[in-house]
Amino acid sequence: MTTDSPARTVPTAQAAQAAQTVQTVQTAQTVQTVRGPVPADGLGTVLMHEHVFVLSEEFRQSLPETWDEQERVDDAVTRLKALAATGVTTIVDPTCIGLGRDVARVARVNEQVDLNIVAATGIYTLADVPDYFRYHGPGTLLGGAEGMTELFVRELTVGIAGTGIRAAFLKCAIEDRLTPGVERVLRAVAQAHLRTGAPITVHTSAAARTGLVAQEILRSEGADLGKVVVGHSGDTADLDYLHELVDNGSYVGMDRFGLDILLPGDQRVATVAALAAEGLAERMVLSHDASCHIDWFPPGVKEQIAPDWHYTHLHDRVLPALRQAGVTEAQLTTMLVGNPRRYFS
């Protein structure tokens, strides 16, 4: 962890405002979605980490021949309708700044699909902060308040990009190492969490055990680790590491089913079954980290290297395998219904 970041405290006026906001959120017990607020106990069956689109937006604009808007929207509608047909009623979409987020486009898709889509605020970076924030904010050339936190709070309380669609949770990322930029985003996310009560999802590297680093940074800012999902924890079968994350209070995201190239599916199933047998179903959430379209790979490559990496793989193959491995229906309901409801409550 870097040591040159100054300690952050919430000024008294902000603290009072935060307390009022959190009280309102907790009293309302609703979750903001692309289509508007939904009761937390009405989310139903939830996949906790699924993208609709993941795009390199400047390249999309620079290479118009690679993108047909109507075709992509229609394809997304088809894929999400197939997901809804499995009984899933909500997806949590952690697409934030840095991943080509466009909630207006997602809203056009959602108009045609009876599915709750929960949007995120935050910044996805594995190294530096966006240049927009490089020269102003804590520890920078110009100093001043943390603009990222102000942006996150605005998107949680007012709306994203003038759409009126409000985010319901915060997203940040750390890969194999903690950089000054990544740490700054983590701290900004923690401050927005403190001011609004919104929960947090962190992209992490299980191989590098950076979920523990993220927890340390968030906890040092006063974040409630019980409102944190340590994403991509299911990329490892290291039970000792997973126990540490759970013992620190967070949910572990067993959220990349279908990405066998990172960890074979049978090991993912065995890991979830082992933790469930220990009584830890209440600390796990399930998903794929899939998308309708991701432009990180040339056409056809994703389907070739990860043929099971799609929205319905969990219901088609994973849930039957978990049942066969001894996971009970009550435990599956806890991971797919109960835990998401508590996370957002």
KEGUFI-780736 format. One record per residue (C-alpha): residue number from 1; x, y, z. Coordinates in pm, 1 decimal. Layout:
<recs>
+-----+----------+----------+----------+
: pos :        u :        v :        w :
+-----+----------+----------+----------+
: NUM :        X :        Y :        Z :
...
+-----+----------+----------+----------+
</recs>
This chain:
<recs>
+-----+----------+----------+----------+
: pos :        u :        v :        w :
+-----+----------+----------+----------+
:   1 :      0.0 :      0.0 :      0.0 :
:   2 :    127.3 :    347.0 :    -72.7 :
:   3 :    203.1 :    557.3 :    230.5 :
:   4 :    200.2 :    911.5 :     94.4 :
:   5 :   -177.5 :    952.1 :     71.0 :
:   6 :   -304.6 :   1193.7 :    336.5 :
:   7 :   -568.6 :   1075.4 :    578.2 :
:   8 :   -921.8 :   1164.7 :    468.0 :
:   9 :  -1191.3 :   1275.3 :    704.1 :
:  10 :  -1547.8 :   1376.7 :    628.7 :
:  11 :  -1615.5 :   1736.7 :    735.1 :
:  12 :  -1885.9 :   1786.1 :    995.4 :
:  13 :  -2139.1 :   1928.2 :    749.9 :
:  14 :  -2081.8 :   1639.4 :    509.7 :
:  15 :  -2110.9 :   1391.2 :    795.4 :
:  16 :  -2449.4 :   1533.3 :    892.2 :
:  17 :  -2563.0 :   1521.9 :    531.4 :
:  18 :  -2435.9 :   1165.9 :    499.4 :
:  19 :  -2623.0 :   1054.4 :    809.2 :
:  20 :  -2945.3 :   1203.2 :    672.8 :
:  21 :  -2893.2 :   1039.4 :    332.5 :
:  22 :  -2814.4 :    698.5 :    481.9 :
:  23 :  -3119.7 :    718.7 :    708.0 :
:  24 :  -3337.5 :    794.7 :    405.5 :
:  25 :  -3191.3 :    502.9 :    209.0 :
:  26 :  -3234.5 :    260.7 :    496.9 :
:  27 :  -3589.9 :    373.1 :    564.8 :
:  28 :  -3696.8 :    353.9 :    202.5 :
:  29 :  -3559.8 :     -1.0 :    149.6 :
:  30 :  -3570.3 :     47.6 :   -225.6 :
:  31 :  -3306.5 :    -12.3 :   -490.7 :
:  32 :  -3255.3 :    221.2 :   -784.6 :
:  33 :  -3266.3 :     44.9 :  -1121.3 :
:  34 :  -3253.9 :    161.1 :  -1481.5 :
:  35 :  -3636.0 :    154.2 :  -1482.2 :
:  36 :  -3669.3 :    325.8 :  -1145.7 :
:  37 :  -3685.1 :    224.7 :   -779.3 :
:  38 :  -3768.8 :   -133.6 :   -683.6 :
:  39 :  -3832.6 :   -264.2 :   -330.0 :
:  40 :  -3524.8 :   -444.1 :   -200.5 :
:  41 :  -3738.0 :   -747.8 :   -120.2 :
:  42 :  -3871.0 :   -743.6 :   -476.0 :
:  43 :  -3539.5 :   -796.9 :   -654.9 :
:  44 :  -3607.7 :  -1169.6 :   -677.5 :
:  45 :  -3337.1 :  -1391.6 :   -823.9 :
:  46 :  -3028.1 :  -1180.1 :   -879.0 :
:  47 :  -2707.4 :  -1227.2 :  -1074.4 :
:  48 :  -2470.2 :   -993.3 :   -893.7 :
:  49 :  -2207.4 :   -922.0 :  -1160.4 :
:  50 :  -2321.8 :   -904.3 :  -1523.6 :
:  51 :  -2250.0 :   -637.6 :  -1783.1 :
:  52 :  -2478.2 :   -540.2 :  -2069.0 :
:  53 :  -2208.2 :   -373.5 :  -2281.1 :
:  54 :  -1833.7 :   -340.6 :  -2219.6 :
:  55 :  -1685.1 :   -100.6 :  -2470.2 :
:  56 :  -1371.0 :     95.1 :  -2547.1 :
:  57 :  -1579.1 :    399.8 :  -2627.2 :
:  58 :  -1321.8 :    615.0 :  -2808.6 :
:  59 :  -1226.8 :    323.4 :  -3032.2 :
:  60 :  -1594.2 :    247.5 :  -3095.4 :
:  61 :  -1637.3 :    602.5 :  -3218.9 :
:  62 :  -1313.5 :    589.2 :  -3420.1 :
:  63 :  -1403.6 :    258.8 :  -3588.4 :
:  64 :  -1771.1 :    304.1 :  -3679.3 :
:  65 :  -1761.3 :      1.0 :  -3908.3 :
:  66 :  -1730.2 :   -219.6 :  -3598.7 :
:  67 :  -2056.1 :   -101.9 :  -3444.2 :
:  68 :  -2418.5 :   -114.9 :  -3555.4 :
:  69 :  -2629.1 :     44.8 :  -3283.4 :
:  70 :  -2961.2 :   -117.1 :  -3370.1 :
:  71 :  -2804.1 :   -457.0 :  -3423.8 :
:  72 :  -2633.8 :   -444.4 :  -3085.3 :
:  73 :  -2945.9 :   -327.3 :  -2904.9 :
:  74 :  -3156.0 :   -600.4 :  -3069.0 :
:  75 :  -2894.4 :   -863.1 :  -2981.3 :
:  76 :  -2887.5 :   -746.3 :  -2619.2 :
:  77 :  -3266.2 :   -767.1 :  -2598.9 :
:  78 :  -3256.1 :  -1125.1 :  -2728.1 :
:  79 :  -2985.6 :  -1230.5 :  -2483.1 :
:  80 :  -3148.3 :  -1066.5 :  -2182.4 :
:  81 :  -3489.5 :  -1212.6 :  -2266.5 :
:  82 :  -3327.4 :  -1556.6 :  -2268.5 :
:  83 :  -3181.5 :  -1481.0 :  -1927.0 :
:  84 :  -3516.2 :  -1363.4 :  -1791.4 :
:  85 :  -3672.3 :  -1688.5 :  -1915.6 :
:  86 :  -3454.2 :  -1879.5 :  -1666.7 :
:  87 :  -3628.0 :  -1701.6 :  -1378.4 :
:  88 :  -3364.8 :  -1436.1 :  -1315.5 :
:  89 :  -3538.6 :  -1106.6 :  -1238.3 :
:  90 :  -3244.7 :   -873.1 :  -1167.4 :
:  91 :  -2890.3 :   -824.3 :  -1288.2 :
:  92 :  -2639.4 :   -599.3 :  -1116.2 :
:  93 :  -2432.2 :   -426.5 :  -1385.1 :
:  94 :  -2096.0 :   -294.3 :  -1258.7 :
:  95 :  -2018.3 :   -110.5 :  -1582.8 :
:  96 :  -1879.9 :    225.8 :  -1474.1 :
:  97 :  -1651.2 :    494.8 :  -1613.3 :
:  98 :  -1362.7 :    318.5 :  -1786.1 :
:  99 :  -1576.9 :     38.0 :  -1925.4 :
: 100 :  -1777.2 :    232.9 :  -2182.7 :
: 101 :  -2085.4 :    286.8 :  -1966.4 :
: 102 :  -2387.3 :    434.6 :  -2146.9 :
: 103 :  -2698.0 :    401.2 :  -1931.2 :
: 104 :  -2915.8 :    562.1 :  -2198.8 :
: 105 :  -2829.5 :    274.8 :  -2432.9 :
: 106 :  -2895.0 :     22.0 :  -2156.3 :
: 107 :  -3229.5 :    192.2 :  -2091.4 :
: 108 :  -3327.6 :    144.6 :  -2457.4 :
: 109 :  -3255.0 :   -225.2 :  -2416.8 :
: 110 :  -3436.7 :   -243.7 :  -2085.2 :
: 111 :  -3751.8 :    -92.9 :  -2236.1 :
: 112 :  -3793.0 :   -419.4 :  -2425.0 :
: 113 :  -3699.8 :   -666.0 :  -2149.6 :
: 114 :  -3882.2 :   -730.5 :  -1824.3 :
: 115 :  -3569.6 :   -738.9 :  -1609.1 :
: 116 :  -3431.8 :   -513.5 :  -1338.0 :
: 117 :  -3088.2 :   -374.2 :  -1428.6 :
: 118 :  -2900.2 :   -207.9 :  -1144.6 :
: 119 :  -2648.3 :     53.2 :  -1260.5 :
: 120 :  -2314.8 :    145.2 :  -1101.2 :
: 121 :  -2108.4 :    452.7 :  -1041.4 :
: 122 :  -1733.1 :    448.1 :   -994.1 :
: 123 :  -1417.8 :    429.5 :  -1201.9 :
: 124 :  -1253.4 :    120.4 :  -1345.3 :
: 125 :   -878.3 :    162.2 :  -1364.7 :
: 126 :   -595.5 :    -77.8 :  -1293.4 :
: 127 :   -325.7 :    190.8 :  -1283.6 :
: 128 :   -380.5 :    567.7 :  -1310.6 :
: 129 :   -673.8 :    795.5 :  -1241.4 :
: 130 :   -833.7 :    944.5 :  -1554.1 :
: 131 :   -649.3 :   1253.6 :  -1675.3 :
: 132 :   -957.0 :   1458.2 :  -1587.6 :
: 133 :   -864.1 :   1414.3 :  -1218.9 :
: 134 :   -484.5 :   1400.3 :  -1249.9 :
: 135 :   -404.8 :   1757.9 :  -1151.2 :
: 136 :   -673.2 :   1837.6 :   -895.3 :
: 137 :   -780.4 :   1658.1 :   -580.9 :
: 138 :   -594.8 :   1537.2 :   -270.9 :
: 139 :   -220.0 :   1500.3 :   -319.4 :
: 140 :   -216.5 :   1656.8 :   -668.0 :
: 141 :    -55.3 :   1968.9 :   -812.9 :
: 142 :   -362.3 :   2185.7 :   -753.9 :
: 143 :   -497.6 :   2004.6 :   -448.2 :
: 144 :   -853.9 :   2055.8 :   -334.0 :
: 145 :  -1147.0 :   1826.8 :   -260.2 :
: 146 :  -1178.9 :   1483.9 :   -422.3 :
: 147 :  -1380.9 :   1537.4 :   -737.5 :
: 148 :  -1431.6 :   1166.6 :   -789.8 :
: 149 :  -1625.7 :   1138.2 :   -465.5 :
: 150 :  -1846.4 :   1431.8 :   -563.6 :
: 151 :  -1916.8 :   1267.5 :   -899.7 :
: 152 :  -2003.2 :    934.1 :   -740.9 :
: 153 :  -2237.7 :   1094.3 :   -489.4 :
: 154 :  -2409.0 :   1288.4 :   -766.6 :
: 155 :  -2465.6 :    973.1 :   -971.5 :
: 156 :  -2605.9 :    795.3 :   -666.7 :
: 157 :  -2837.6 :   1075.4 :   -556.7 :
: 158 :  -2923.6 :   1275.5 :   -870.4 :
: 159 :  -2852.5 :   1061.3 :  -1175.9 :
: 160 :  -2598.8 :    955.8 :  -1437.9 :
: 161 :  -2508.5 :   1181.8 :  -1730.6 :
: 162 :  -2829.4 :   1382.0 :  -1722.1 :
: 163 :  -3052.0 :   1075.6 :  -1767.2 :
: 164 :  -3208.0 :   1078.8 :  -1421.4 :
: 165 :  -3110.9 :    712.6 :  -1389.5 :
: 166 :  -2947.1 :    673.9 :  -1050.9 :
: 167 :  -2669.9 :    433.4 :   -964.7 :
: 168 :  -2732.9 :    201.5 :   -670.5 :
: 169 :  -2379.4 :     89.1 :   -588.4 :
: 170 :  -2013.3 :    177.6 :   -629.0 :
: 171 :  -1753.2 :     -0.6 :   -841.5 :
: 172 :  -1373.5 :     13.0 :   -825.0 :
: 173 :  -1090.2 :   -218.0 :   -920.7 :
: 174 :   -751.3 :   -350.2 :   -821.5 :
: 175 :   -562.8 :   -608.7 :  -1023.0 :
: 176 :   -225.5 :   -753.7 :   -924.0 :
: 177 :    -84.5 :   -447.1 :   -746.9 :
: 178 :   -188.4 :   -131.1 :   -569.0 :
: 179 :    -91.2 :    181.7 :   -760.1 :
: 180 :   -135.8 :    539.2 :   -631.7 :
: 181 :   -416.8 :    589.4 :   -884.3 :
: 182 :   -599.9 :    271.5 :   -782.4 :
: 183 :   -566.5 :    363.3 :   -416.3 :
: 184 :   -707.7 :    708.7 :   -480.3 :
: 185 :  -1013.8 :    562.1 :   -654.0 :
: 186 :  -1064.8 :    311.0 :   -370.5 :
: 187 :  -1056.9 :    591.4 :   -114.5 :
: 188 :  -1293.1 :    808.0 :   -320.0 :
: 189 :  -1534.5 :    514.8 :   -344.5 :
: 190 :  -1515.3 :    459.2 :     31.3 :
: 191 :  -1594.5 :    825.9 :     94.8 :
: 192 :  -1896.8 :    812.2 :   -137.6 :
: 193 :  -2008.9 :    498.6 :     44.8 :
: 194 :  -1984.0 :    681.0 :    377.9 :
: 195 :  -2185.3 :    975.2 :    248.3 :
: 196 :  -2464.2 :    774.0 :     86.4 :
: 197 :  -2467.5 :    425.3 :    237.9 :
: 198 :  -2434.5 :    274.4 :   -111.7 :
: 199 :  -2265.9 :    -69.3 :   -119.5 :
: 200 :  -1942.6 :   -142.3 :   -304.0 :
: 201 :  -1822.6 :   -402.4 :   -552.7 :
: 202 :  -1449.3 :   -436.6 :   -618.4 :
: 203 :  -1287.5 :   -605.1 :   -916.6 :
: 204 :   -991.3 :   -797.9 :   -771.7 :
: 205 :   -728.4 :  -1053.7 :   -864.3 :
: 206 :   -774.2 :  -1371.4 :   -664.9 :
: 207 :   -436.2 :  -1500.9 :   -784.5 :
: 208 :   -263.4 :  -1193.9 :   -639.6 :
: 209 :   -492.2 :  -1195.6 :   -330.2 :
: 210 :   -566.3 :   -827.7 :   -381.0 :
: 211 :   -911.1 :   -858.7 :   -230.8 :
: 212 :   -734.3 :   -830.1 :    104.2 :
: 213 :   -558.7 :   -511.7 :     -8.0 :
: 214 :   -889.7 :   -359.8 :   -118.8 :
: 215 :  -1046.9 :   -449.2 :    214.0 :
: 216 :   -758.8 :   -284.4 :    399.3 :
: 217 :   -792.0 :     42.2 :    205.4 :
: 218 :  -1170.5 :     53.4 :    236.3 :
: 219 :  -1160.7 :    -28.8 :    607.0 :
: 220 :   -899.3 :    241.1 :    670.7 :
: 221 :  -1150.1 :    493.6 :    533.3 :
: 222 :  -1422.9 :    364.7 :    763.8 :
: 223 :  -1619.0 :    164.1 :    506.5 :
: 224 :  -1849.8 :   -114.0 :    625.1 :
: 225 :  -1691.9 :   -428.7 :    481.6 :
: 226 :  -2025.6 :   -602.5 :    526.6 :
: 227 :  -2148.6 :   -388.2 :    235.4 :
: 228 :  -1864.8 :   -495.1 :      5.3 :
: 229 :  -1855.1 :   -768.0 :   -258.4 :
: 230 :  -1498.4 :   -877.4 :   -330.6 :
: 231 :  -1546.9 :   -949.5 :   -697.9 :
: 232 :  -1388.5 :  -1241.4 :   -883.0 :
: 233 :  -1301.4 :  -1426.4 :   -563.1 :
: 234 :  -1425.7 :  -1739.6 :   -737.7 :
: 235 :  -1122.5 :  -1735.0 :   -966.0 :
: 236 :   -936.1 :  -1931.1 :   -698.2 :
: 237 :   -983.9 :  -2256.2 :   -508.2 :
: 238 :   -767.1 :  -2124.9 :   -222.2 :
: 239 :  -1004.0 :  -2168.6 :     71.2 :
: 240 :   -764.6 :  -1999.5 :    314.4 :
: 241 :   -777.1 :  -1680.1 :    108.2 :
: 242 :  -1155.0 :  -1695.1 :     78.4 :
: 243 :  -1188.1 :  -1752.0 :    453.4 :
: 244 :   -982.0 :  -1438.3 :    518.0 :
: 245 :  -1210.5 :  -1230.8 :    298.0 :
: 246 :  -1520.7 :  -1368.1 :    467.2 :
: 247 :  -1372.9 :  -1331.0 :    816.0 :
: 248 :  -1316.6 :   -963.7 :    737.0 :
: 249 :  -1690.7 :   -934.7 :    681.8 :
: 250 :  -1734.3 :   -910.4 :    304.5 :
: 251 :  -1926.8 :  -1109.7 :     47.6 :
: 252 :  -1713.4 :  -1308.9 :   -194.6 :
: 253 :  -1811.4 :  -1289.3 :   -558.7 :
: 254 :  -1822.6 :  -1637.2 :   -709.8 :
: 255 :  -1902.8 :  -1450.1 :  -1023.9 :
: 256 :  -1709.8 :  -1579.7 :  -1323.2 :
: 257 :  -1880.6 :  -1906.9 :  -1399.4 :
: 258 :  -1808.8 :  -1991.0 :  -1762.4 :
: 259 :  -1460.1 :  -1840.9 :  -1759.9 :
: 260 :  -1296.8 :  -2181.5 :  -1735.8 :
: 261 :   -982.7 :  -2039.6 :  -1892.6 :
: 262 :   -911.8 :  -1873.4 :  -1555.8 :
: 263 :  -1029.3 :  -2162.3 :  -1335.5 :
: 264 :  -1204.0 :  -2480.3 :  -1453.6 :
: 265 :  -1574.7 :  -2493.3 :  -1383.6 :
: 266 :  -1556.9 :  -2808.9 :  -1173.7 :
: 267 :  -1314.5 :  -2636.0 :   -935.7 :
: 268 :  -1543.5 :  -2333.4 :   -912.7 :
: 269 :  -1836.1 :  -2560.4 :   -824.8 :
: 270 :  -1630.4 :  -2756.1 :   -569.6 :
: 271 :  -1517.0 :  -2434.1 :   -401.1 :
: 272 :  -1869.7 :  -2299.0 :   -363.8 :
: 273 :  -1988.4 :  -2637.3 :   -236.8 :
: 274 :  -1705.7 :  -2653.3 :     17.3 :
: 275 :  -1783.2 :  -2307.6 :    155.7 :
: 276 :  -2155.7 :  -2382.6 :    162.4 :
: 277 :  -2087.0 :  -2701.9 :    358.6 :
: 278 :  -1907.9 :  -2483.6 :    614.5 :
: 279 :  -2219.0 :  -2271.0 :    654.7 :
: 280 :  -2086.9 :  -1980.1 :    447.3 :
: 281 :  -2359.8 :  -1955.9 :    183.4 :
: 282 :  -2460.4 :  -1626.4 :    345.3 :
: 283 :  -2130.6 :  -1472.7 :    233.6 :
: 284 :  -2135.9 :  -1574.5 :   -135.3 :
: 285 :  -2302.4 :  -1428.9 :   -444.3 :
: 286 :  -2315.9 :  -1595.0 :   -786.0 :
: 287 :  -2277.6 :  -1466.9 :  -1141.6 :
: 288 :  -2083.6 :  -1490.9 :  -1470.1 :
: 289 :  -1926.7 :  -1147.0 :  -1536.0 :
: 290 :  -2067.4 :  -1196.0 :  -1886.6 :
: 291 :  -2198.7 :   -935.4 :  -2130.8 :
: 292 :  -2408.5 :   -902.7 :  -2443.1 :
: 293 :  -2109.7 :   -750.1 :  -2617.6 :
: 294 :  -1751.0 :   -685.9 :  -2510.9 :
: 295 :  -1507.3 :   -536.8 :  -2760.8 :
: 296 :  -1191.6 :   -648.5 :  -2580.7 :
: 297 :  -1160.7 :   -949.9 :  -2812.3 :
: 298 :  -1169.1 :   -983.4 :  -3192.1 :
: 299 :  -1499.2 :  -1117.5 :  -3328.8 :
: 300 :  -1549.2 :  -1485.4 :  -3251.7 :
: 301 :  -1253.8 :  -1520.6 :  -3014.3 :
: 302 :  -1456.5 :  -1498.9 :  -2692.8 :
: 303 :  -1687.2 :  -1775.8 :  -2809.8 :
: 304 :  -1386.3 :  -1988.3 :  -2901.0 :
: 305 :  -1186.2 :  -1953.6 :  -2577.9 :
: 306 :  -1483.1 :  -1936.5 :  -2338.8 :
: 307 :  -1789.4 :  -2100.4 :  -2499.2 :
: 308 :  -1976.0 :  -2121.8 :  -2167.1 :
: 309 :  -1924.8 :  -1756.3 :  -2076.5 :
: 310 :  -2281.8 :  -1636.4 :  -2120.2 :
: 311 :  -2583.6 :  -1537.8 :  -1913.5 :
: 312 :  -2765.8 :  -1870.9 :  -1889.5 :
: 313 :  -2470.2 :  -2096.6 :  -1807.2 :
: 314 :  -2539.9 :  -2073.7 :  -1433.9 :
: 315 :  -2894.9 :  -2204.7 :  -1468.8 :
: 316 :  -2817.3 :  -2444.7 :  -1752.1 :
: 317 :  -2523.3 :  -2624.6 :  -1591.6 :
: 318 :  -2383.1 :  -2469.7 :  -1273.3 :
: 319 :  -2686.2 :  -2488.8 :  -1046.0 :
: 320 :  -2746.9 :  -2856.8 :  -1131.3 :
: 321 :  -2377.8 :  -2925.6 :  -1058.7 :
: 322 :  -2398.6 :  -2740.7 :   -726.7 :
: 323 :  -2704.7 :  -2942.8 :   -626.7 :
: 324 :  -2523.3 :  -3263.3 :   -715.3 :
: 325 :  -2228.9 :  -3143.8 :   -501.0 :
: 326 :  -2456.7 :  -3114.3 :   -198.2 :
: 327 :  -2559.0 :  -2748.7 :   -205.5 :
: 328 :  -2918.0 :  -2724.1 :    -84.4 :
: 329 :  -3204.3 :  -2530.9 :   -238.9 :
: 330 :  -3210.6 :  -2309.0 :     69.4 :
: 331 :  -2843.0 :  -2225.7 :     20.5 :
: 332 :  -2893.5 :  -2149.0 :   -347.5 :
: 333 :  -3180.3 :  -1917.6 :   -256.2 :
: 334 :  -2958.6 :  -1748.4 :      0.9 :
: 335 :  -2687.3 :  -1680.1 :   -258.1 :
: 336 :  -2921.8 :  -1572.5 :   -537.1 :
: 337 :  -3200.1 :  -1396.0 :   -343.6 :
: 338 :  -3119.2 :  -1332.2 :     21.7 :
: 339 :  -2765.3 :  -1202.0 :     -5.2 :
: 340 :  -2835.9 :   -951.9 :   -286.4 :
: 341 :  -3135.8 :   -822.8 :    -92.3 :
: 342 :  -2925.8 :   -771.7 :    221.9 :
: 343 :  -2643.3 :   -611.8 :     21.8 :
: 344 :  -2877.3 :   -343.1 :   -109.8 :
: 345 :  -3089.3 :   -301.6 :    204.7 :
+-----+----------+----------+----------+
</recs>
